[in-house]
Every structure is written in C-alpha cells, then in structure tokens.
Amino acid sequence: IDGPTQILVRDVSDTVAFVEWIPPRAKVDFILLKYGLVGGEGGRTTFRLQPPLSQYSVQALRPGSRYEVSVSAVRGTNESDSATTQFTT
C-alpha cells in the first residue's frame, strides 16, 4: 500500500508542533504517527489516527529538543513506508 507523503512540521513552539501530510491514495485502516527525541532517549510515542485525517498537533514536547516524527499507513497486517522528518522545539 502507498503511504502518506510530504510530511511537514509547522507552527513549532517550545512544547507543541503541528504535523501535516498528504494522505495515501489507498484505502487504509489507520494512520500511524510516531515521534520521539532524536537519539532514542525517552522512547517513541505512537498514535493511531483515523483516515482521512492528515494533520495532528503533537503536544507536551520538551523545549529546545530535536525530535523525529514519522507517519505511515496500515491496512490489515501491511504497513507502508514511512514519511519522516525532524524538527527542533
């Protein structure tokens, strides 16, 4: 299945970032959004979002930190490639 594309992070503040993407063309069960600190400290947080949602506000971030965020699509047991980007609060 195809996955989300053109992930973009905007309106970043000390603790909040707004993530948006172009949704997949395929019919999918849900969108997986994962984010965490670059380097893996503190693990990753995962959200299961209902399509056709194509944006999400990530909150409770740590000020002055570098994060990586990725989105992928899931249908059944298949997961698409992820669209990934990084941002700094």
Secondary structure, DSSP 8 states (H G I E B T S, - for coil): ----EEEEEES--SS-EEEEEE--SS--SEEEEEEEETT-TT-EEEEEE-TT--EEEE-S--TT-EEEEEEEEEETTEE---EEEEEE-
